[in-house]
Amino acid sequence: MVGFPFVRQDFAIPILDISEETHRQVVVAHGTENVYQGQVNTVLMDDGKTLYAVWSIPHGGWCGPMKKSVDGGMTWSGLLPTPEDWRKVRSCPCIFRLTDGDGVERLLVFAGKGELCQSVSEDGGLSWTGLRPNGLPRHGANVTILPIENGSRHLLLTQRDSRPVSAPNEMGLTVWQAISADGGLSWEDYRVACEMPGADPCEPELLRSPDGAQILCLMREETRRYRSLMMTSEDDGRNWSAASELPAALAGDRHMSCYAQDGRLVVAFRDKADPSPTRGSYVVWVGTYEDIVNGREGQYRVKLLHQYGEAWDDCGYSGIECLPDGTIVATTYVKYRPGPELNSIVSVRFTLEETDEGIEARKELDPFL
């Protein structure tokens, strides 16, 4: 595939920049000259105000750091105790709140490179099991999970490096899936969900259509020959459409999504569109589910945080939660200020009412938007 033309990723929707509005920012964990706070993920509890955040140190490094907020992410605890063996597992922890078919709720953390490990809490995050292999291979990066079959089972997608040992320089990332019938305690039916000749689909994100009938999967495309990718399922993941390109406004890495209270979709990611004035920084896209599946650009983008430093695109793995009052809390790892400090874990808080107003103000200044 050498010489495949690079796909330009122009888009026309407006961009609102709130990255300098520091009153919106909450630092969950400060980076220092020696400590690099790595890829983070969050989960919102059923009370609508308790959040957990987990991350790694350094980039793709050991897992273990965890903090808790009881006020919707305004303030955070110190580091919580986690099992010592978490520190032996590397790469991008992800945290989920899963309820099994009998109504039992558990928190689960997934991490690992080479093999996927998981840890379980059955007391709301007060105590955890060790991070133990669950039988699934894993290349690294994220895990995404969605309830299926009316919540009786769960669908998990993750990426896998399918390159043969004899040809390590060949591209070969694919997306695989597994099913749990016991609330995430065990997994079966491990199989390919997406492979695309000439492309490297990875870092999947699952979300369900507003009417519940369809599942959408957003994916990074690592060769950069294509924009980011998508596929859909009409039968809870038993079958998937062929992968196709996302609209240019969603070109990026590690998409994470939530629905706002008005039904619009908010998708956070590291911007990889080219050209883009926010390329390499942490952004969100605002639009509708129908915009994505119909190939439309959506309404607008918002630049949440600027990535400073030599590693100009080292951000974007994140969590995104919508609180009961409509506040959206988007949390990422990022070098958010100039200086010698390495990446920190930082949240940005906003509502769509605020960003809508910001876009309208921009339109008044620039009628061509």
C-alpha positions as CSV (number, residue, x, y, z in Angstrom):
1,M,0.0,0.0,0.0
2,V,3.0,2.3,-0.3
3,G,2.1,5.4,-2.1
4,F,-1.6,5.4,-1.3
5,P,-2.8,9.0,-1.5
6,F,-3.3,10.8,1.8
7,V,-6.9,11.8,2.3
8,R,-7.5,15.4,3.0
9,Q,-10.0,16.0,5.7
10,D,-11.4,19.4,5.2
11,F,-14.6,20.3,7.0
12,A,-16.8,23.4,7.0
13,I,-18.6,23.5,10.4
14,P,-17.5,26.3,12.8
15,I,-15.1,25.8,15.7
16,L,-15.5,27.4,19.1
17,D,-12.3,27.7,21.2
18,I,-12.8,27.6,25.0
19,S,-9.3,26.2,25.7
20,E,-8.2,29.4,27.5
21,E,-11.3,29.6,29.7
22,T,-9.5,28.3,32.7
23,H,-12.5,28.6,35.0
24,R,-13.9,25.6,33.2
25,Q,-10.8,23.4,33.9
26,V,-10.3,21.2,36.9
27,V,-6.9,19.4,37.3
28,V,-7.5,15.9,38.5
29,A,-3.8,15.0,38.7
30,H,-0.9,17.4,38.1
31,G,2.0,16.3,35.9
32,T,5.4,17.3,37.0
33,E,8.9,17.5,35.4
34,N,9.3,13.8,36.3
35,V,5.7,12.4,36.5
36,Y,3.7,11.9,33.3
37,Q,0.0,11.3,33.9
38,G,-1.2,9.1,31.1
39,Q,-4.3,7.9,29.3
40,V,-7.4,8.4,31.5
41,N,-11.0,7.1,31.6
42,T,-14.0,8.0,33.8
43,V,-17.3,6.5,34.9
44,L,-20.4,8.3,36.4
45,M,-22.3,6.5,39.1
46,D,-26.0,6.2,39.3
47,D,-26.4,9.1,41.8
48,G,-25.4,11.4,39.0
49,K,-22.6,13.1,41.0
50,T,-20.0,10.4,41.9
51,L,-17.2,10.0,39.4
52,Y,-14.2,7.7,39.3
53,A,-11.2,8.3,37.1
54,V,-8.4,5.8,36.4
55,W,-5.2,6.3,34.4
56,S,-1.7,5.1,33.7
57,I,1.8,6.4,34.4
58,P,3.6,7.2,32.0
59,H,2.2,7.0,28.4
60,G,0.8,3.5,28.1
61,G,2.5,2.7,31.4
62,W,1.6,1.0,34.6
63,C,-2.0,1.2,35.9
64,G,-3.1,2.0,39.3
65,P,-3.9,5.7,39.9
66,M,-7.5,6.2,40.8
67,K,-9.4,9.1,42.2
68,K,-13.0,9.8,43.1
69,S,-15.2,12.9,43.0
70,V,-18.5,13.1,44.9
71,D,-19.5,16.5,43.5
72,G,-19.7,15.9,39.7
73,G,-16.0,16.5,39.1
74,M,-15.6,19.8,40.8
75,T,-13.2,18.4,43.3
76,W,-11.3,15.1,43.6
77,S,-10.0,12.9,46.3
78,G,-6.4,11.9,46.8
79,L,-5.2,8.7,45.2
80,L,-7.3,5.8,46.3
81,P,-5.9,2.4,47.3
82,T,-5.8,-0.1,44.5
83,P,-4.3,-3.6,44.5
84,E,-0.5,-3.8,44.1
85,D,-0.7,-6.0,41.1
86,W,-2.4,-3.3,39.1
87,R,1.0,-1.8,38.8
88,K,2.2,-4.8,36.9
89,V,-0.3,-4.3,34.1
90,R,0.3,-1.7,31.4
91,S,-1.7,0.4,28.9
92,C,-4.7,2.5,29.1
93,P,-7.1,1.4,31.9
94,C,-10.9,1.7,31.1
95,I,-13.6,1.7,33.8
96,F,-17.2,0.7,33.4
97,R,-20.4,0.4,35.5
98,L,-22.2,-2.8,34.4
99,T,-25.4,-4.3,35.6
100,D,-26.1,-8.0,35.0
101,G,-29.4,-9.7,34.1
102,D,-30.2,-10.1,37.8
103,G,-29.8,-6.4,38.5
104,V,-26.4,-6.8,40.3
105,E,-24.2,-3.7,39.6
106,R,-20.4,-3.9,39.5
107,L,-17.6,-1.6,38.6
108,L,-15.0,-3.2,36.3
109,V,-11.5,-1.9,35.2
110,F,-9.9,-3.3,32.1
111,A,-6.2,-2.9,31.1
112,G,-3.3,-4.8,29.6
113,K,-1.1,-5.2,26.6
114,G,-0.8,-8.6,25.1
115,E,-3.6,-10.0,27.2
116,L,-6.6,-8.2,28.5
117,C,-6.9,-8.1,32.3
118,Q,-9.8,-7.0,34.4
119,S,-10.5,-6.0,38.0
120,V,-13.9,-6.1,39.7
121,S,-15.5,-4.1,42.5
122,E,-18.8,-5.2,44.0
123,D,-19.1,-2.5,46.6
124,G,-19.2,0.7,44.6
125,G,-15.5,1.1,44.2
126,L,-14.5,0.7,47.9
127,S,-12.4,-2.5,47.2
128,W,-11.1,-4.2,44.1
129,T,-9.8,-7.6,43.0
130,G,-6.5,-7.8,41.2
131,L,-6.1,-7.1,37.5
132,R,-6.3,-10.7,36.2
133,P,-6.3,-12.0,32.6
134,N,-9.8,-12.7,31.3
135,G,-8.7,-14.9,28.3
136,L,-8.9,-12.2,25.6
137,P,-5.9,-10.9,23.7
138,R,-5.4,-7.2,23.6
139,H,-3.0,-5.0,21.6
140,G,-3.4,-2.0,24.0
141,A,-5.5,1.1,23.9
142,N,-9.1,1.1,24.9
143,V,-12.0,-1.2,25.6
144,T,-15.6,-0.3,24.8
145,I,-18.7,-2.0,26.3
146,L,-22.4,-1.7,25.6
147,P,-25.4,-3.5,27.0
148,I,-27.3,-5.6,24.5
149,E,-30.4,-7.8,24.5
150,N,-32.3,-5.5,26.8
151,G,-29.3,-5.4,29.3
152,S,-29.1,-9.2,29.8
153,R,-25.8,-9.4,28.0
154,H,-22.9,-7.0,27.2
155,L,-20.9,-6.5,24.0
156,L,-17.2,-5.7,24.3
157,L,-15.0,-4.4,21.5
158,T,-11.2,-3.9,21.6
159,Q,-8.4,-3.8,19.1
160,R,-5.9,-6.5,18.2
161,D,-2.6,-6.6,16.4
162,S,-3.0,-9.2,13.6
163,R,0.4,-8.8,12.0
164,P,2.3,-12.0,11.6
165,V,5.5,-12.5,13.6
166,S,7.3,-13.0,10.3
167,A,6.3,-9.6,9.0
168,P,6.2,-7.2,12.0
169,N,6.3,-4.1,9.8
170,E,3.1,-4.9,8.0
171,M,0.0,-3.0,9.1
172,G,-2.5,-5.3,10.7
173,L,-4.8,-3.7,13.4
174,T,-8.3,-5.2,13.5
175,V,-11.2,-4.8,15.9
176,W,-12.5,-7.9,17.8
177,Q,-15.5,-8.5,19.9
178,A,-16.7,-10.7,22.8
179,I,-20.0,-11.2,24.7
180,S,-20.6,-11.5,28.4
181,A,-23.8,-13.1,29.9
182,D,-22.8,-12.5,33.5
183,G,-22.3,-8.7,33.8
184,G,-18.7,-8.7,32.5
185,L,-17.3,-11.4,34.8
186,S,-16.5,-13.7,31.9
187,W,-16.4,-13.4,28.1
188,E,-17.0,-15.7,25.1
189,D,-17.6,-15.7,21.3
190,Y,-14.3,-13.8,20.7
191,R,-14.2,-13.0,17.0
192,V,-13.4,-10.4,14.4
193,A,-15.8,-7.5,14.2
194,C,-13.9,-5.2,11.7
195,E,-11.0,-5.7,9.3
196,M,-10.5,-3.4,6.3
197,P,-7.9,-4.1,3.6
198,G,-5.3,-1.3,3.5
199,A,-6.5,0.2,6.8
200,D,-5.9,-0.2,10.5
201,P,-9.2,0.1,12.4
202,C,-8.6,0.5,16.1
203,E,-9.8,2.2,19.3
204,P,-13.5,1.5,18.9
205,E,-16.3,3.4,20.6
206,L,-19.8,1.9,20.9
207,L,-23.0,3.9,21.1
208,R,-26.7,3.1,20.5
209,S,-29.1,5.1,18.3
210,P,-31.7,7.2,20.1
211,D,-34.5,4.7,19.2
212,G,-32.3,1.8,20.4
213,A,-32.6,-0.1,17.2
214,Q,-29.0,0.3,15.9
215,I,-25.5,0.2,17.3
216,L,-22.8,2.5,15.9
217,C,-19.1,1.9,16.3
218,L,-16.6,4.8,15.7
219,M,-13.0,3.8,15.1
220,R,-9.6,5.4,14.6
221,E,-7.8,4.6,11.4
222,E,-4.1,4.2,12.1
223,T,-2.6,4.2,8.6
224,R,-4.0,7.7,8.0
225,R,-4.9,6.6,4.5
226,Y,-8.5,7.1,5.5
227,R,-10.4,9.4,7.8
228,S,-11.7,7.8,10.9
229,L,-14.1,4.8,10.4
230,M,-17.6,3.7,11.3
231,M,-19.7,0.6,11.1
232,T,-23.3,-0.2,12.3
233,S,-25.2,-3.2,13.5
234,E,-28.9,-3.8,13.4
235,D,-28.8,-7.0,15.6
236,D,-26.8,-6.2,18.7
237,G,-23.5,-6.9,17.2
238,R,-24.1,-10.3,15.6
239,N,-23.5,-8.8,12.2
240,W,-21.8,-5.5,11.2
241,S,-21.9,-3.4,8.1
242,A,-18.7,-2.9,6.1
243,A,-16.5,-0.1,7.6
244,S,-16.8,3.3,5.9
245,E,-15.3,6.7,6.5
246,L,-16.7,9.1,9.1
247,P,-17.4,12.7,8.1
248,A,-14.3,14.8,8.0
249,A,-15.4,16.8,11.1
250,L,-14.9,13.6,13.1
251,A,-11.4,12.7,11.9
252,G,-9.6,11.9,15.0
253,D,-8.4,9.4,17.6
254,R,-10.0,7.6,20.6
255,H,-13.6,8.8,20.1
256,M,-15.7,8.9,23.3
257,S,-19.3,9.9,23.3
258,C,-22.3,10.9,25.4
259,Y,-25.8,12.1,24.7
260,A,-26.7,15.6,26.0
261,Q,-30.1,16.2,27.7
262,D,-31.6,17.6,24.5
263,G,-30.7,14.4,22.6
264,R,-27.7,15.7,20.7
265,L,-24.5,13.7,20.6
266,V,-21.2,15.0,22.0
267,V,-18.1,13.2,20.8
268,A,-14.7,13.9,22.3
269,F,-11.4,13.0,20.6
270,R,-7.9,14.0,19.6
271,D,-8.2,16.1,16.4
272,K,-6.4,14.5,13.5
273,A,-8.1,16.3,10.6
274,D,-5.8,17.8,8.0
275,P,-6.1,20.7,7.5
276,S,-7.6,21.8,10.9
277,P,-6.7,24.8,13.1
278,T,-7.2,22.5,16.2
279,R,-5.2,19.5,14.9
280,G,-3.4,17.7,17.7
281,S,-5.6,19.2,20.4
282,Y,-8.5,17.9,22.5
283,V,-11.9,18.7,20.9
284,V,-15.5,17.7,20.9
285,W,-17.9,17.4,18.0
286,V,-21.6,18.4,18.5
287,G,-24.3,17.1,16.2
288,T,-26.9,14.3,16.0
289,Y,-26.7,10.5,15.6
290,E,-28.3,10.9,12.3
291,D,-25.6,13.3,11.2
292,I,-23.0,10.7,11.6
293,V,-24.8,7.7,10.0
294,N,-25.9,9.9,7.1
295,G,-22.4,11.3,6.5
296,R,-23.2,14.9,7.5
297,E,-20.6,17.1,9.2
298,G,-22.8,18.0,12.2
299,Q,-23.3,21.4,13.9
300,Y,-19.9,22.5,15.3
301,R,-16.7,21.6,17.0
302,V,-15.3,22.9,20.3
303,K,-11.6,23.1,21.2
304,L,-11.5,22.1,24.9
305,L,-7.8,22.0,25.6
306,H,-4.6,22.9,23.7
307,Q,-1.8,20.4,23.7
308,Y,1.5,22.2,24.3
309,G,5.0,20.8,24.0
310,E,7.0,18.8,21.5
311,A,4.5,15.9,21.6
312,W,1.9,18.1,20.0
313,D,-0.9,15.5,19.7
314,D,-0.3,13.7,23.0
315,C,-3.9,13.9,24.4
316,G,-7.4,12.7,23.7
317,Y,-7.8,9.4,25.5
318,S,-10.6,10.4,27.8
319,G,-13.9,10.0,29.6
320,I,-17.0,12.1,28.9
321,E,-20.1,12.3,31.2
322,C,-23.3,14.2,31.1
323,L,-24.5,15.2,34.6
324,P,-28.2,15.6,35.6
325,D,-28.0,19.4,35.3
326,G,-26.8,19.2,31.7
327,T,-23.1,19.9,32.5
328,I,-20.8,17.8,30.4
329,V,-17.5,16.8,32.0
330,A,-14.8,15.8,29.5
331,T,-11.6,14.5,31.0
332,T,-8.3,13.8,29.2
333,Y,-4.6,13.6,29.7
334,V,-2.8,16.6,28.2
335,K,0.1,19.0,28.6
336,Y,-2.3,21.9,29.2
337,R,0.2,24.6,29.9
338,P,3.6,25.7,28.6
339,G,6.6,24.8,30.7
340,P,8.6,21.8,31.9
341,E,5.7,19.9,33.4
342,L,4.6,16.7,31.7
343,N,1.0,15.7,30.9
344,S,-1.7,16.2,33.5
345,I,-5.2,14.8,33.9
346,V,-7.6,17.7,33.3
347,S,-11.4,18.0,33.1
348,V,-13.3,20.7,31.1
349,R,-16.9,21.6,32.1
350,F,-19.4,23.1,29.8
351,T,-23.1,22.9,28.7
352,L,-24.4,22.9,25.1
353,E,-26.4,26.0,26.0
354,E,-23.1,27.8,26.6
355,T,-21.4,26.4,23.4
356,D,-24.5,27.2,21.3
357,E,-24.4,30.8,22.5
358,G,-20.7,30.9,21.7
359,I,-21.2,29.7,18.2
360,E,-24.1,32.2,17.6
361,A,-21.8,35.0,18.8
362,R,-19.2,33.9,16.3
363,K,-21.7,33.9,13.5
364,E,-22.6,37.5,14.3
365,L,-19.0,38.4,13.9
366,D,-18.5,36.2,10.8
367,P,-21.7,35.9,8.7
368,F,-20.0,33.4,6.4
369,L,-20.0,30.7,9.2
